[in-house]
Amino acid sequence: MELAHQCIQVLDKNWKGRFTIPSPRLYPFQWNWDSGFIALGNLHHKPERALTEMEALFSGQWKNGFLPHIIFHNAEKYSSYFPSADYWNSGVSEEAPADLKTSGITQPPVHGFILEELFKAGLDIQRISELFNKVSSYHQWLYQYREYESTGLVAIWHNWESGMDNSPWWDIPLERITLDELEYIQLERKDVHEVKESESTRPKDLDYKRYLYLVDTLREHKYSGIPDDFPFQILDPVFNSILLASTESLIRLGKVLNKDTDWLSQKLNQGTESFDVYFLDDEQDLYFPYDLVGREQLKQPCSGSYIPIFAGIPSLARVQRMLKPNREQTQIRPFPSCHPEGVGFEQKNYWRGPVWVNMNWLIWKGLLNYHLSGEAELVKNQTIGMVKEYGIFEYFNPFTDNQSGTGYGGADFSWTAALVLDMINKTTS
């Protein structure tokens, strides 16, 4: 299949010997959840790379188990990314690696379910066992440093930790950061020079200043804590869905590898029991973030509202109700990062409207687990068709009637290539 060949070409192009960059020029380092998704694609191309990718990612793990969202391999060679390794200054923490620069925040913990797929593919069991220990240590860090009141749910302290950087979900928390608090920040953005239509496809400067304010505050606290008045303290249903799914995978894998998983089972049970209490809006049959500062759900329909399907959280009946509006929509691709009727929707702007392949992949996998093969096939075919028509981009226009080019952000985007390759190679029966 021609598209599969194109996906393989992208993965080869972006491979840097030990890891894969997300996209040429725009993202020259190794990103956390990107690498997990990329490993899945390489299982259909060069499986050995999948293991090496994960090992390179965990080479940036801190002594306390924390796994950063960026590993700055060869940081001195690249000046095209901001905030740079020097800006993050991970060395302020004694826990950070001495010989490798990283960021100081994390990303959704996909690694448990990725590692289970590597195991199923028959890769080296000793290396998988060593990675299991590292992933388990990362989960321990999440529960030790980020768990909210013994709920089995963990908080994020930066919108970048959600992976959905400028989602309308985060507008209210970020607006707590006043303009006066941002006066000192000088921007040195690189991303706006690397993508087309950056004014309409990338976060605004004011948004970026707020992101940096959070980074600066976290760095001042050596990335180990937050002040009492910290504005961004969120329970995110996407992050926690992925955490629960990865925890389930670690439990299954641990039994095979003869590892202790009792503590993981306890956290899985706690998180599953707490999930609907904080995230579910029963009237809308959708899931939303819970703002720990404002003590309320942030009720904006986004693609993230459907990711609990991936973790098997909703009942089958609820899943079918959740999908009903999407089946009736022919003008909108599945699943926009913000619903077109939602406040803050922008059809071209990053996580404020465009469709992302990784979110569709997560929902597709979840639907397969519910044995909803027809619905899963529809998501798969529409996603593959979108990429086939417009190219292997970072994100896509959500409207089906758009006749202009609808691929935005980074070109030759690795996780788009990897996950489309996975979809192509797996039947939904």
Secondary structure as a PSIPRED ss2 file (coil, helix, strand):
# PSIPRED VFORMAT (PSIPRED V4.0)

   1 M C   1.000  0.000  0.000
   2 E H   0.000  1.000  0.000
   3 L H   0.000  1.000  0.000
   4 A H   0.000  1.000  0.000
   5 H H   0.000  1.000  0.000
   6 Q H   0.000  1.000  0.000
   7 C H   0.000  1.000  0.000
   8 I H   0.000  1.000  0.000
   9 Q H   0.000  1.000  0.000
  10 V H   0.000  1.000  0.000
  11 L H   0.000  1.000  0.000
  12 D H   0.000  1.000  0.000
  13 K H   0.000  1.000  0.000
  14 N H   0.000  1.000  0.000
  15 W E   0.000  0.000  1.000
  16 K C   1.000  0.000  0.000
  17 G C   1.000  0.000  0.000
  18 R C   1.000  0.000  0.000
  19 F C   1.000  0.000  0.000
  20 T E   0.000  0.000  1.000
  21 I C   1.000  0.000  0.000
  22 P C   1.000  0.000  0.000
  23 S E   0.000  0.000  1.000
  24 P C   1.000  0.000  0.000
  25 R C   1.000  0.000  0.000
  26 L C   1.000  0.000  0.000
  27 Y E   0.000  0.000  1.000
  28 P C   1.000  0.000  0.000
  29 F C   1.000  0.000  0.000
  30 Q E   0.000  0.000  1.000
  31 W E   0.000  0.000  1.000
  32 N H   0.000  1.000  0.000
  33 W H   0.000  1.000  0.000
  34 D H   0.000  1.000  0.000
  35 S H   0.000  1.000  0.000
  36 G H   0.000  1.000  0.000
  37 F H   0.000  1.000  0.000
  38 I H   0.000  1.000  0.000
  39 A H   0.000  1.000  0.000
  40 L H   0.000  1.000  0.000
  41 G H   0.000  1.000  0.000
  42 N H   0.000  1.000  0.000
  43 L C   1.000  0.000  0.000
  44 H C   1.000  0.000  0.000
  45 H C   1.000  0.000  0.000
  46 K C   1.000  0.000  0.000
  47 P H   0.000  1.000  0.000
  48 E H   0.000  1.000  0.000
  49 R H   0.000  1.000  0.000
  50 A H   0.000  1.000  0.000
  51 L H   0.000  1.000  0.000
  52 T H   0.000  1.000  0.000
  53 E H   0.000  1.000  0.000
  54 M H   0.000  1.000  0.000
  55 E H   0.000  1.000  0.000
  56 A H   0.000  1.000  0.000
  57 L H   0.000  1.000  0.000
  58 F H   0.000  1.000  0.000
  59 S C   1.000  0.000  0.000
  60 G C   1.000  0.000  0.000
  61 Q C   1.000  0.000  0.000
  62 W C   1.000  0.000  0.000
  63 K C   1.000  0.000  0.000
  64 N C   1.000  0.000  0.000
  65 G C   1.000  0.000  0.000
  66 F C   1.000  0.000  0.000
  67 L C   1.000  0.000  0.000
  68 P C   1.000  0.000  0.000
  69 H C   1.000  0.000  0.000
  70 I E   0.000  0.000  1.000
  71 I E   0.000  0.000  1.000
  72 F C   1.000  0.000  0.000
  73 H C   1.000  0.000  0.000
  74 N C   1.000  0.000  0.000
  75 A H   0.000  1.000  0.000
  76 E H   0.000  1.000  0.000
  77 K H   0.000  1.000  0.000
  78 Y C   1.000  0.000  0.000
  79 S C   1.000  0.000  0.000
  80 S C   1.000  0.000  0.000
  81 Y C   1.000  0.000  0.000
  82 F C   1.000  0.000  0.000
  83 P C   1.000  0.000  0.000
  84 S C   1.000  0.000  0.000
  85 A H   0.000  1.000  0.000
  86 D H   0.000  1.000  0.000
  87 Y H   0.000  1.000  0.000
  88 W H   0.000  1.000  0.000
  89 N C   1.000  0.000  0.000
  90 S H   0.000  1.000  0.000
  91 G H   0.000  1.000  0.000
  92 V H   0.000  1.000  0.000
  93 S C   1.000  0.000  0.000
  94 E C   1.000  0.000  0.000
  95 E C   1.000  0.000  0.000
  96 A C   1.000  0.000  0.000
  97 P C   1.000  0.000  0.000
  98 A C   1.000  0.000  0.000
  99 D C   1.000  0.000  0.000
 100 L C   1.000  0.000  0.000
 101 K C   1.000  0.000  0.000
 102 T E   0.000  0.000  1.000
 103 S C   1.000  0.000  0.000
 104 G C   1.000  0.000  0.000
 105 I C   1.000  0.000  0.000
 106 T C   1.000  0.000  0.000
 107 Q C   1.000  0.000  0.000
 108 P C   1.000  0.000  0.000
 109 P C   1.000  0.000  0.000
 110 V C   1.000  0.000  0.000
 111 H H   0.000  1.000  0.000
 112 G H   0.000  1.000  0.000
 113 F H   0.000  1.000  0.000
 114 I H   0.000  1.000  0.000
 115 L H   0.000  1.000  0.000
 116 E H   0.000  1.000  0.000
 117 E H   0.000  1.000  0.000
 118 L H   0.000  1.000  0.000
 119 F H   0.000  1.000  0.000
 120 K H   0.000  1.000  0.000
 121 A C   1.000  0.000  0.000
 122 G C   1.000  0.000  0.000
 123 L C   1.000  0.000  0.000
 124 D C   1.000  0.000  0.000
 125 I H   0.000  1.000  0.000
 126 Q H   0.000  1.000  0.000
 127 R H   0.000  1.000  0.000
 128 I H   0.000  1.000  0.000
 129 S H   0.000  1.000  0.000
 130 E H   0.000  1.000  0.000
 131 L H   0.000  1.000  0.000
 132 F H   0.000  1.000  0.000
 133 N H   0.000  1.000  0.000
 134 K H   0.000  1.000  0.000
 135 V H   0.000  1.000  0.000
 136 S H   0.000  1.000  0.000
 137 S H   0.000  1.000  0.000
 138 Y H   0.000  1.000  0.000
 139 H H   0.000  1.000  0.000
 140 Q H   0.000  1.000  0.000
 141 W H   0.000  1.000  0.000
 142 L H   0.000  1.000  0.000
 143 Y H   0.000  1.000  0.000
 144 Q H   0.000  1.000  0.000
 145 Y H   0.000  1.000  0.000
 146 R H   0.000  1.000  0.000
 147 E E   0.000  0.000  1.000
 148 Y C   1.000  0.000  0.000
 149 E C   1.000  0.000  0.000
 150 S C   1.000  0.000  0.000
 151 T C   1.000  0.000  0.000
 152 G C   1.000  0.000  0.000
 153 L C   1.000  0.000  0.000
 154 V E   0.000  0.000  1.000
 155 A E   0.000  0.000  1.000
 156 I E   0.000  0.000  1.000
 157 W C   1.000  0.000  0.000
 158 H C   1.000  0.000  0.000
 159 N H   0.000  1.000  0.000
 160 W H   0.000  1.000  0.000
 161 E H   0.000  1.000  0.000
 162 S H   0.000  1.000  0.000
 163 G C   1.000  0.000  0.000
 164 M C   1.000  0.000  0.000
 165 D C   1.000  0.000  0.000
 166 N C   1.000  0.000  0.000
 167 S C   1.000  0.000  0.000
 168 P H   0.000  1.000  0.000
 169 W H   0.000  1.000  0.000
 170 W H   0.000  1.000  0.000
 171 D H   0.000  1.000  0.000
 172 I H   0.000  1.000  0.000
 173 P H   0.000  1.000  0.000
 174 L H   0.000  1.000  0.000
 175 E C   1.000  0.000  0.000
 176 R C   1.000  0.000  0.000
 177 I C   1.000  0.000  0.000
 178 T C   1.000  0.000  0.000
 179 L C   1.000  0.000  0.000
 180 D H   0.000  1.000  0.000
 181 E H   0.000  1.000  0.000
 182 L H   0.000  1.000  0.000
 183 E C   1.000  0.000  0.000
 184 Y C   1.000  0.000  0.000
 185 I C   1.000  0.000  0.000
 186 Q C   1.000  0.000  0.000
 187 L C   1.000  0.000  0.000
 188 E C   1.000  0.000  0.000
 189 R C   1.000  0.000  0.000
 190 K C   1.000  0.000  0.000
 191 D H   0.000  1.000  0.000
 192 V H   0.000  1.000  0.000
 193 H H   0.000  1.000  0.000
 194 E C   1.000  0.000  0.000
 195 V C   1.000  0.000  0.000
 196 K C   1.000  0.000  0.000
 197 E C   1.000  0.000  0.000
 198 S H   0.000  1.000  0.000
 199 E H   0.000  1.000  0.000
 200 S H   0.000  1.000  0.000
 201 T H   0.000  1.000  0.000
 202 R C   1.000  0.000  0.000
 203 P C   1.000  0.000  0.000
 204 K C   1.000  0.000  0.000
 205 D H   0.000  1.000  0.000
 206 L H   0.000  1.000  0.000
 207 D H   0.000  1.000  0.000
 208 Y H   0.000  1.000  0.000
 209 K H   0.000  1.000  0.000
 210 R H   0.000  1.000  0.000
 211 Y H   0.000  1.000  0.000
 212 L H   0.000  1.000  0.000
 213 Y H   0.000  1.000  0.000
 214 L H   0.000  1.000  0.000
 215 V H   0.000  1.000  0.000
 216 D H   0.000  1.000  0.000
 217 T H   0.000  1.000  0.000
 218 L H   0.000  1.000  0.000
 219 R H   0.000  1.000  0.000
 220 E H   0.000  1.000  0.000
 221 H C   1.000  0.000  0.000
 222 K C   1.000  0.000  0.000
 223 Y C   1.000  0.000  0.000
 224 S C   1.000  0.000  0.000
 225 G C   1.000  0.000  0.000
 226 I C   1.000  0.000  0.000
 227 P C   1.000  0.000  0.000
 228 D C   1.000  0.000  0.000
 229 D C   1.000  0.000  0.000
 230 F C   1.000  0.000  0.000
 231 P C   1.000  0.000  0.000
 232 F C   1.000  0.000  0.000
 233 Q C   1.000  0.000  0.000
 234 I E   0.000  0.000  1.000
 235 L E   0.000  0.000  1.000
 236 D C   1.000  0.000  0.000
 237 P H   0.000  1.000  0.000
 238 V H   0.000  1.000  0.000
 239 F H   0.000  1.000  0.000
 240 N H   0.000  1.000  0.000
 241 S H   0.000  1.000  0.000
 242 I H   0.000  1.000  0.000
 243 L H   0.000  1.000  0.000
 244 L H   0.000  1.000  0.000
 245 A H   0.000  1.000  0.000
 246 S H   0.000  1.000  0.000
 247 T H   0.000  1.000  0.000
 248 E H   0.000  1.000  0.000
 249 S H   0.000  1.000  0.000
 250 L H   0.000  1.000  0.000
 251 I H   0.000  1.000  0.000
 252 R H   0.000  1.000  0.000
 253 L H   0.000  1.000  0.000
 254 G H   0.000  1.000  0.000
 255 K H   0.000  1.000  0.000
 256 V H   0.000  1.000  0.000
 257 L H   0.000  1.000  0.000
 258 N C   1.000  0.000  0.000
 259 K C   1.000  0.000  0.000
 260 D C   1.000  0.000  0.000
 261 T C   1.000  0.000  0.000
 262 D H   0.000  1.000  0.000
 263 W H   0.000  1.000  0.000
 264 L H   0.000  1.000  0.000
 265 S H   0.000  1.000  0.000
 266 Q H   0.000  1.000  0.000
 267 K H   0.000  1.000  0.000
 268 L H   0.000  1.000  0.000
 269 N H   0.000  1.000  0.000
 270 Q H   0.000  1.000  0.000
 271 G H   0.000  1.000  0.000
 272 T H   0.000  1.000  0.000
 273 E H   0.000  1.000  0.000
 274 S H   0.000  1.000  0.000
 275 F H   0.000  1.000  0.000
 276 D H   0.000  1.000  0.000
 277 V H   0.000  1.000  0.000
 278 Y H   0.000  1.000  0.000
 279 F H   0.000  1.000  0.000
 280 L E   0.000  0.000  1.000
 281 D E   0.000  0.000  1.000
 282 D C   1.000  0.000  0.000
 283 E C   1.000  0.000  0.000
 284 Q C   1.000  0.000  0.000
 285 D C   1.000  0.000  0.000
 286 L E   0.000  0.000  1.000
 287 Y E   0.000  0.000  1.000
 288 F C   1.000  0.000  0.000
 289 P C   1.000  0.000  0.000
 290 Y E   0.000  0.000  1.000
 291 D E   0.000  0.000  1.000
 292 L C   1.000  0.000  0.000
 293 V C   1.000  0.000  0.000
 294 G C   1.000  0.000  0.000
 295 R C   1.000  0.000  0.000
 296 E E   0.000  0.000  1.000
 297 Q E   0.000  0.000  1.000
 298 L C   1.000  0.000  0.000
 299 K C   1.000  0.000  0.000
 300 Q C   1.000  0.000  0.000
 301 P C   1.000  0.000  0.000
 302 C C   1.000  0.000  0.000
 303 S H   0.000  1.000  0.000
 304 G H   0.000  1.000  0.000
 305 S H   0.000  1.000  0.000
 306 Y H   0.000  1.000  0.000
 307 I H   0.000  1.000  0.000
 308 P H   0.000  1.000  0.000
 309 I H   0.000  1.000  0.000
 310 F C   1.000  0.000  0.000
 311 A C   1.000  0.000  0.000
 312 G C   1.000  0.000  0.000
 313 I C   1.000  0.000  0.000
 314 P C   1.000  0.000  0.000
 315 S C   1.000  0.000  0.000
 316 L H   0.000  1.000  0.000
 317 A H   0.000  1.000  0.000
 318 R H   0.000  1.000  0.000
 319 V H   0.000  1.000  0.000
 320 Q H   0.000  1.000  0.000
 321 R H   0.000  1.000  0.000
 322 M H   0.000  1.000  0.000
 323 L H   0.000  1.000  0.000
 324 K H   0.000  1.000  0.000
 325 P H   0.000  1.000  0.000
 326 N H   0.000  1.000  0.000
 327 R H   0.000  1.000  0.000
 328 E C   1.000  0.000  0.000
 329 Q C   1.000  0.000  0.000
 330 T C   1.000  0.000  0.000
 331 Q C   1.000  0.000  0.000
 332 I E   0.000  0.000  1.000
 333 R C   1.000  0.000  0.000
 334 P C   1.000  0.000  0.000
 335 F C   1.000  0.000  0.000
 336 P E   0.000  0.000  1.000
 337 S C   1.000  0.000  0.000
 338 C C   1.000  0.000  0.000
 339 H C   1.000  0.000  0.000
 340 P C   1.000  0.000  0.000
 341 E C   1.000  0.000  0.000
 342 G C   1.000  0.000  0.000
 343 V C   1.000  0.000  0.000
 344 G C   1.000  0.000  0.000
 345 F C   1.000  0.000  0.000
 346 E C   1.000  0.000  0.000
 347 Q C   1.000  0.000  0.000
 348 K C   1.000  0.000  0.000
 349 N C   1.000  0.000  0.000
 350 Y C   1.000  0.000  0.000
 351 W C   1.000  0.000  0.000
 352 R C   1.000  0.000  0.000
 353 G C   1.000  0.000  0.000
 354 P C   1.000  0.000  0.000
 355 V E   0.000  0.000  1.000
 356 W C   1.000  0.000  0.000
 357 V H   0.000  1.000  0.000
 358 N H   0.000  1.000  0.000
 359 M H   0.000  1.000  0.000
 360 N H   0.000  1.000  0.000
 361 W H   0.000  1.000  0.000
 362 L H   0.000  1.000  0.000
 363 I H   0.000  1.000  0.000
 364 W H   0.000  1.000  0.000
 365 K H   0.000  1.000  0.000
 366 G H   0.000  1.000  0.000
 367 L H   0.000  1.000  0.000
 368 L H   0.000  1.000  0.000
 369 N H   0.000  1.000  0.000
 370 Y C   1.000  0.000  0.000
 371 H C   1.000  0.000  0.000
 372 L C   1.000  0.000  0.000
 373 S H   0.000  1.000  0.000
 374 G H   0.000  1.000  0.000
 375 E H   0.000  1.000  0.000
 376 A H   0.000  1.000  0.000
 377 E H   0.000  1.000  0.000
 378 L H   0.000  1.000  0.000
 379 V H   0.000  1.000  0.000
 380 K H   0.000  1.000  0.000
 381 N H   0.000  1.000  0.000
 382 Q H   0.000  1.000  0.000
 383 T H   0.000  1.000  0.000
 384 I H   0.000  1.000  0.000
 385 G H   0.000  1.000  0.000
 386 M H   0.000  1.000  0.000
 387 V H   0.000  1.000  0.000
 388 K H   0.000  1.000  0.000
 389 E H   0.000  1.000  0.000
 390 Y H   0.000  1.000  0.000
 391 G C   1.000  0.000  0.000
 392 I C   1.000  0.000  0.000
 393 F C   1.000  0.000  0.000
 394 E C   1.000  0.000  0.000
 395 Y E   0.000  0.000  1.000
 396 F E   0.000  0.000  1.000
 397 N C   1.000  0.000  0.000
 398 P C   1.000  0.000  0.000
 399 F E   0.000  0.000  1.000
 400 T C   1.000  0.000  0.000
 401 D C   1.000  0.000  0.000
 402 N C   1.000  0.000  0.000
 403 Q C   1.000  0.000  0.000
 404 S C   1.000  0.000  0.000
 405 G C   1.000  0.000  0.000
 406 T C   1.000  0.000  0.000
 407 G E   0.000  0.000  1.000
 408 Y E   0.000  0.000  1.000
 409 G C   1.000  0.000  0.000
 410 G C   1.000  0.000  0.000
 411 A C   1.000  0.000  0.000
 412 D C   1.000  0.000  0.000
 413 F C   1.000  0.000  0.000
 414 S H   0.000  1.000  0.000
 415 W H   0.000  1.000  0.000
 416 T H   0.000  1.000  0.000
 417 A H   0.000  1.000  0.000
 418 A H   0.000  1.000  0.000
 419 L H   0.000  1.000  0.000
 420 V H   0.000  1.000  0.000
 421 L H   0.000  1.000  0.000
 422 D H   0.000  1.000  0.000
 423 M H   0.000  1.000  0.000
 424 I H   0.000  1.000  0.000
 425 N H   0.000  1.000  0.000
 426 K C   1.000  0.000  0.000
 427 T C   1.000  0.000  0.000
 428 T C   1.000  0.000  0.000
 429 S C   1.000  0.000  0.000
